[in-house]
Amino acid sequence: MAAAAADSSSGEPASSRPSLHMAALVLARGGSKGIPLKNIKLLAGVPLIGWVLRAALDSGVFQSVWVSTDHDEIEKVAKQFGAKVHRRSSEVSKDSSTSLDAIIEFLQYHDEVDVIGNIQATSPCLHPTDLIRVAKMIHEDGFDSVFSVVRRHQFRWSEIKKGVCEVTVPQNLNPAKRPRRQDWDGELYENGSFYFAKRPLVEKGYLQGGKMAYYEMRAEHSVDIDVDIDWPIAEQRVLRYGYFGKETLKEVKLLVCTIDGCLTTGHIYVSGDEKEILSYDVRDAVGIHLLQKRGVEVRLISERDCSSKTLSAMKLGCAAEVSVADKLQLVEKWRKGMGLCWKEVAYLGNEESDVECLKKAGMSAVPANGCPAAQKATSYICKCNGGRGAIREFAEHIFLLMEKVNSAEKKAVKLPPPPLGKKSPNHSLSFTH
């Protein structure tokens, strides 16, 4: 990042200035004309708002992280991710209400806040490193406001209204000297991912002003679901470029799956001769076999005394343990016996008895109909219900994340050292008015 101009508004050295209370604020209204409750719709197994809350909390630069909402379900999800909740009034929850209206109302209730970091819920590829750098620009470089931009290489032409006899003219190029992409720096556009501003500026009705700067985000991290892409494409982008937490991902070697409610629907049918009959989805059997083919050990676990004959008849090729009183103790035994760390273990569970295993596993998932306690403890909530394709879905999720791990390892091996004297990209530009 290029050095910013010194702040002439204070003669004090930066080290002696009082620290500022910087609050992250995510605006998440319940009403959405496009996608109902879009802010908590699952994106790659995580509620949309969860992606930015995870990045904000893990950045460590905020004294408080808030969600401003008018909806009970959004409040519930926000608290599950560790955020505080400001219940916004109906006056700033209308279709005509602006983001600035909601931010100003929030500040009226929170005198302790000196700097607002307004983070857009629909920017799921935001990373903590971006927020850390912006916080430095506010605290150390003295900027009053910082906003995110992305560089685009797009030629613009003037718009001609229908029925008007005019010709279009170029806005940012000379057609006679049309540049190659590599010979043109492109232009910077706001991407709406975040707007940071000091309190006095916001109270005057501005999110941008004073001594301001832009922060240039990487193009692959600049994803706006409201504008750029539809949901399935957004999921692929997030799986490839999203932030998955502080812990480094490792290749999965063991998947442990609960039988009742994950492999099966949890329904038990009893025949006339008092024999148990269980059903499972062929898709899940395929998912198990694909995992095994890629070298992942799959083991089944149950609190009930499931019939060994029934499990054998499923022909899944998995070791199974039933009548398990302490699931965590058993998985610990399996993990140590295979010489694995928890990061190499994946776990699919659906009940309160699975919570500790879900928390410890390097990758975890819960079917769509899993209990609330389990869903709160996991990093991935399936779209499929238990016994209806959840294992296959989780298997595909594991494969995608493994590709991410392998890609990162290859880059680490092949990446050459930066040339001596090479400068970092210019992320900031200051203005004073």
matplotlib code that plots the C-alpha trace (Angstrom):
import matplotlib.pyplot as plt

x = [0.0, 1.4, 2.1, -0.7, -0.3, 0.1, -2.9, -2.4, -5.5, -3.6, -0.1, 0.1, 2.1, -0.1, 1.2, -0.2, -3.6, -6.5, -7.7, -10.9, -13.8, -14.3, -17.5, -18.4, -22.0, -23.8, -27.2, -29.6, -33.2, -35.7, -37.6, -36.0, -37.8, -35.5, -34.8, -36.9, -34.6, -31.6, -29.3, -29.6, -30.1, -27.5, -24.6, -22.2, -23.6, -23.3, -25.9, -25.0, -24.4, -22.2, -19.4, -18.8, -19.4, -16.7, -14.3, -15.1, -14.8, -11.6, -9.9, -9.6, -9.7, -13.3, -14.2, -17.7, -19.4, -23.1, -26.0, -28.8, -32.0, -35.8, -36.2, -36.2, -34.6, -31.7, -31.2, -30.9, -28.4, -26.3, -26.1, -25.1, -22.1, -21.1, -22.4, -24.4, -27.8, -29.3, -33.1, -33.7, -36.9, -39.6, -38.7, -35.3, -36.6, -38.6, -37.9, -37.1, -34.7, -31.0, -28.0, -27.0, -30.4, -29.9, -26.2, -27.2, -29.9, -27.4, -25.0, -27.8, -28.0, -24.2, -22.3, -19.2, -18.6, -16.1, -15.7, -18.2, -17.2, -20.3, -19.8, -22.2, -23.8, -23.8, -20.0, -19.2, -15.6, -14.4, -11.2, -10.0, -6.7, -8.6, -10.3, -7.0, -5.4, -8.3, -8.2, -4.5, -5.4, -7.9, -5.9, -2.3, -2.6, -5.3, -8.0, -11.5, -13.1, -12.0, -14.1, -13.6, -13.0, -12.2, -10.2, -12.0, -10.8, -14.0, -14.4, -17.3, -19.5, -22.2, -25.7, -28.2, -31.8, -34.4, -35.8, -32.8, -30.8, -27.3, -24.2, -22.4, -19.0, -16.2, -15.9, -12.6, -10.7, -9.5, -10.8, -8.0, -5.5, -7.4, -5.0, -4.3, -5.5, -1.9, -1.1, -4.0, -4.3, -8.1, -10.4, -11.4, -15.1, -16.8, -17.7, -19.8, -18.1, -17.4, -17.5, -15.5, -16.1, -15.5, -18.5, -18.5, -18.5, -21.5, -23.4, -23.1, -24.7, -21.6, -19.9, -17.2, -15.5, -12.8, -9.4, -10.6, -9.0, -10.0, -8.9, -8.5, -9.7, -8.6, -11.0, -11.6, -12.7, -15.0, -18.3, -21.6, -24.6, -27.0, -25.4, -22.9, -23.8, -26.6, -26.6, -25.0, -22.1, -21.7, -21.4, -18.6, -16.7, -17.0, -15.8, -12.8, -12.0, -14.0, -12.6, -13.2, -11.8, -8.5, -7.7, -5.7, -7.6, -5.9, -6.8, -9.5, -8.5, -11.5, -15.2, -17.4, -21.1, -24.1, -26.3, -29.7, -30.7, -27.7, -27.3, -31.0, -34.0, -34.2, -37.4, -37.5, -39.9, -40.8, -42.0, -44.6, -41.8, -40.4, -37.4, -36.1, -36.2, -34.1, -33.8, -31.1, -30.6, -28.6, -27.0, -25.5, -24.1, -22.4, -21.0, -19.5, -17.9, -16.5, -14.9, -13.4, -12.1, -10.2, -8.6, -11.0, -11.9, -15.7, -17.0, -20.5, -21.6, -24.9, -26.2, -28.7, -28.1, -28.6, -28.8, -25.5, -27.3, -29.1, -25.9, -24.2, -27.0, -26.5, -23.1, -21.4, -18.0, -17.8, -16.8, -19.7, -19.9, -23.3, -24.6, -22.1, -22.5, -19.7, -19.2, -16.3, -14.4, -14.8, -13.8, -10.8, -9.9, -10.3, -8.4, -5.4, -5.4, -5.1, -2.4, -4.6, -5.1, -8.6, -8.1, -7.9, -11.3, -14.7, -17.9, -21.5, -24.0, -27.5, -28.1, -26.9, -24.8, -22.8, -22.0, -18.5, -17.4, -18.8, -16.8, -13.5, -13.6, -11.6, -14.7, -18.2, -21.7, -25.3, -28.3, -30.9, -33.2, -30.6, -31.3, -30.5, -27.7, -25.9, -26.5, -25.0, -21.9, -21.1, -19.3, -21.7, -25.4, -26.5, -29.4, -30.4, -32.1, -30.7, -31.2, -32.0, -28.6, -26.8, -23.8, -23.4, -23.7, -21.1, -18.8, -18.9, -18.2, -15.2, -13.9, -14.2, -12.3, -9.7, -9.1, -8.6, -6.1, -4.2, -4.2, -2.8, -0.1, 0.9, 1.1, 3.2, 5.7, 5.7, 5.5, 8.8, 10.1, 9.2, 11.8, 14.0, 12.6, 9.1, 6.5, 3.1, 0.0, -1.3, -4.4, -4.9, -5.4, -6.1, -8.2, -8.7, -11.6]
y = [0.0, 3.4, 5.8, 8.3, 12.0, 13.0, 14.2, 17.9, 18.3, 17.1, 18.0, 15.0, 11.9, 8.9, 6.9, 9.6, 9.9, 8.3, 5.0, 5.1, 2.8, 1.3, -0.6, -2.9, -2.5, -4.8, -3.6, -6.5, -5.6, -8.4, -7.2, -8.0, -7.7, -9.9, -12.9, -13.4, -13.1, -13.0, -12.0, -15.3, -17.5, -20.3, -19.6, -22.5, -23.9, -20.6, -17.9, -15.0, -12.6, -15.1, -14.7, -11.0, -11.4, -14.1, -11.8, -8.8, -10.8, -12.6, -9.3, -8.3, -4.5, -3.8, -3.0, -4.2, -6.0, -5.2, -6.2, -3.7, -5.5, -5.5, -9.2, -11.9, -14.7, -12.4, -11.4, -15.1, -15.8, -12.7, -13.7, -17.3, -15.8, -13.7, -10.3, -7.9, -6.8, -3.3, -3.5, -0.8, 1.2, 0.9, 4.5, 3.3, -0.2, 1.0, 0.3, 4.0, 4.1, 4.7, 3.0, 6.4, 6.7, 3.3, 4.2, 7.6, 5.9, 3.4, 6.1, 7.9, 4.8, 4.3, 7.3, 5.1, 4.6, 6.9, 5.1, 3.1, 0.3, -0.2, -3.7, -4.9, -8.3, -9.2, -9.2, -12.8, -12.9, -10.2, -11.2, -10.0, -8.8, -6.1, -4.9, -4.9, -2.7, -0.2, 0.0, 1.0, 3.7, 5.2, 4.8, 5.4, 7.3, 9.6, 9.2, 10.3, 7.9, 4.9, 3.0, -0.1, -0.1, -2.6, -2.1, -2.8, -2.8, -1.8, 0.8, 3.1, 4.7, 7.4, 6.2, 7.2, 7.5, 5.8, 8.2, 10.6, 11.1, 11.1, 9.0, 7.4, 8.7, 7.1, 8.1, 6.7, 5.7, 6.8, 4.3, 5.2, 4.1, 1.4, 0.0, -3.6, -4.6, -5.1, -1.5, 0.1, 0.5, 0.4, 2.4, 2.2, 1.6, 1.5, -2.1, -1.3, -3.9, -1.5, 2.2, 3.4, 6.9, 8.8, 9.8, 13.6, 13.0, 10.6, 12.9, 15.6, 13.2, 11.8, 8.4, 9.8, 13.1, 14.9, 13.3, 10.3, 7.3, 4.3, 0.8, -1.4, -4.9, -7.9, -8.5, -12.1, -10.9, -8.3, -10.2, -8.4, -10.7, -7.8, -6.7, -9.0, -12.7, -15.1, -17.4, -20.6, -18.7, -16.8, -20.1, -21.3, -18.0, -18.2, -21.8, -20.7, -17.3, -16.9, -16.7, -19.9, -18.9, -18.6, -22.3, -23.5, -26.2, -29.6, -32.6, -34.7, -38.3, -39.4, -38.7, -39.7, -39.8, -40.2, -43.0, -41.8, -38.5, -38.3, -41.5, -42.3, -40.0, -41.0, -42.9, -46.5, -49.0, -52.1, -55.3, -57.7, -59.9, -57.0, -56.4, -52.9, -51.5, -48.5, -46.7, -44.6, -42.5, -44.0, -40.6, -40.9, -44.3, -42.8, -40.0, -42.5, -44.5, -41.3, -40.4, -43.9, -43.8, -40.6, -42.2, -40.9, -43.4, -43.2, -44.5, -44.6, -43.9, -44.2, -43.9, -46.6, -50.3, -50.6, -54.0, -55.2, -57.2, -54.1, -52.1, -55.0, -55.2, -51.6, -52.7, -49.3, -50.8, -48.6, -49.6, -48.8, -48.4, -48.5, -48.0, -45.1, -43.2, -40.7, -39.8, -37.4, -40.1, -42.6, -40.2, -39.2, -42.9, -43.3, -40.1, -41.1, -44.6, -43.3, -40.7, -37.7, -34.2, -32.8, -30.7, -33.9, -35.1, -34.3, -34.8, -35.0, -34.9, -33.7, -33.8, -32.1, -35.2, -34.3, -30.7, -31.2, -33.3, -30.7, -28.0, -29.9, -31.3, -29.5, -29.7, -30.2, -30.3, -30.6, -31.7, -29.0, -30.5, -30.9, -29.5, -25.8, -26.7, -28.7, -26.1, -23.4, -25.5, -26.3, -24.5, -25.9, -26.4, -28.7, -27.9, -31.6, -33.2, -36.2, -39.4, -37.4, -36.6, -34.7, -37.1, -36.7, -32.9, -32.8, -35.0, -32.5, -29.7, -31.6, -32.1, -28.4, -27.4, -30.0, -28.4, -25.1, -26.8, -28.4, -25.2, -23.2, -25.8, -25.7, -21.9, -22.0, -24.3, -22.5, -18.9, -17.1, -14.5, -10.9, -8.9, -6.6, -3.2, -4.2, -1.9, -3.1, -1.9, 1.6, 1.1, 4.6, 8.1, 11.0, 14.1, 16.9, 19.4]
z = [0.0, -0.9, 1.9, 2.5, 3.1, 6.8, 8.7, 9.2, 11.4, 14.5, 15.7, 18.0, 17.0, 16.2, 19.2, 21.7, 20.1, 21.9, 20.4, 18.4, 18.9, 15.5, 15.0, 12.1, 11.0, 8.6, 7.4, 6.9, 6.4, 6.3, 3.2, -0.1, -3.3, -5.3, -3.0, 0.2, 3.3, 1.0, 3.8, 5.6, 2.5, 2.5, 0.2, 0.0, 3.2, 5.2, 5.7, 3.4, 6.2, 7.9, 5.4, 6.1, 9.9, 10.0, 8.2, 10.4, 13.7, 12.7, 11.6, 15.2, 14.3, 15.6, 19.2, 18.3, 15.4, 14.8, 12.5, 12.0, 11.3, 11.6, 11.4, 14.1, 12.0, 10.8, 14.5, 15.4, 12.7, 13.5, 17.2, 16.2, 14.4, 17.4, 16.3, 18.4, 17.1, 16.7, 16.1, 13.6, 13.6, 11.0, 9.8, 8.4, 7.3, 4.3, 0.7, 0.3, 3.3, 2.6, 4.1, 5.6, 7.3, 9.1, 10.0, 11.5, 13.5, 14.8, 15.9, 17.8, 20.1, 20.4, 21.6, 22.2, 18.5, 16.8, 13.4, 11.4, 9.1, 7.0, 5.5, 2.7, 3.5, -0.2, -0.5, 0.6, -0.6, 1.8, 3.7, 7.1, 5.6, 3.6, 6.8, 8.7, 6.1, 6.0, 9.8, 9.6, 7.1, 9.6, 12.8, 11.6, 8.3, 9.6, 6.9, 7.7, 5.2, 3.2, 0.6, -1.5, -5.2, -7.9, -11.1, -14.4, -17.9, -19.7, -22.4, -22.0, -24.6, -24.4, -24.2, -26.9, -25.9, -28.1, -30.7, -30.5, -33.7, -32.3, -32.6, -29.7, -28.7, -26.6, -23.0, -22.0, -25.1, -28.5, -31.1, -33.4, -30.7, -29.0, -26.3, -25.4, -22.0, -20.7, -21.9, -20.0, -16.3, -16.4, -14.2, -10.5, -9.7, -6.3, -5.6, -2.5, -0.3, 2.5, 3.5, 6.6, 8.0, 11.2, 13.2, 12.6, 8.9, 9.1, 11.3, 8.6, 6.2, 4.4, 4.1, 1.9, 2.6, 4.6, 4.0, 2.1, 0.3, -1.7, -1.0, -4.1, -3.6, -5.7, -8.6, -7.5, -4.0, -5.4, -5.6, -5.3, -5.4, -5.8, -9.1, -10.7, -10.6, -9.8, -6.8, -8.2, -9.8, -6.5, -4.7, -7.0, -6.5, -2.7, -2.6, -4.6, -3.2, 0.0, 3.6, 5.6, 8.9, 10.8, 10.7, 7.7, 5.8, 5.5, 3.3, 4.8, 5.6, 7.8, 7.5, 10.4, 9.8, 12.1, 11.0, 12.2, 10.7, 8.3, 6.5, 7.1, 7.5, 11.1, 10.4, 11.6, 10.1, 12.0, 10.2, 11.5, 12.9, 14.8, 12.5, 11.9, 8.3, 7.4, 4.1, 2.6, -0.5, -3.4, -3.9, -0.4, -1.2, -4.3, -2.2, 0.3, -2.6, -4.2, -0.9, -0.5, -4.0, -3.2, -0.1, 2.6, 5.3, 6.0, 9.4, 10.7, 14.3, 16.2, 19.7, 19.1, 18.9, 15.2, 13.7, 12.3, 9.7, 8.5, 8.2, 6.4, 4.0, 2.9, 1.4, 2.0, 2.9, 6.1, 9.6, 12.0, 15.8, 17.5, 21.0, 21.4, 24.7, 24.0, 20.4, 21.0, 22.9, 20.1, 17.3, 19.4, 19.5, 15.8, 15.0, 17.2, 15.9, 12.3, 13.4, 12.3, 13.6, 13.9, 10.8, 8.8, 10.2, 8.7, 10.6, 9.6, 12.5, 13.3, 17.0, 20.2, 20.9, 17.8, 18.8, 20.3, 17.3, 14.9, 16.7, 16.7, 13.1, 10.4, 8.2, 9.6, 8.2, 9.4, 7.2, 6.4, 9.0, 11.8, 15.2, 15.9, 18.3, 15.7, 13.0, 15.3, 15.8, 12.2, 9.4, 6.6, 6.5, 3.7, 1.4, 1.6, 4.5, 6.3, 4.3, 1.3, -0.2, 2.6, 2.5, -1.2, -0.9, 1.9, -0.1, -3.1, -0.6, 0.7, -2.8, -3.7, -0.5, -1.2, -4.6, -2.8, -0.4, -3.3, -5.4, -2.4, -1.9, -5.6, -5.6, -2.4, -4.2, -7.6, -6.4, -7.2, -4.7, -5.5, -7.5, -5.4, -5.2, -6.4, -5.0, -3.8, -5.7, -4.9, -2.7, -1.5, -2.8, -0.5, -1.0, 1.4, 1.1]

ax = plt.figure().add_subplot(projection="3d")
ax.plot(x, y, z, "-o")
ax.set_aspect("equal")
plt.show()
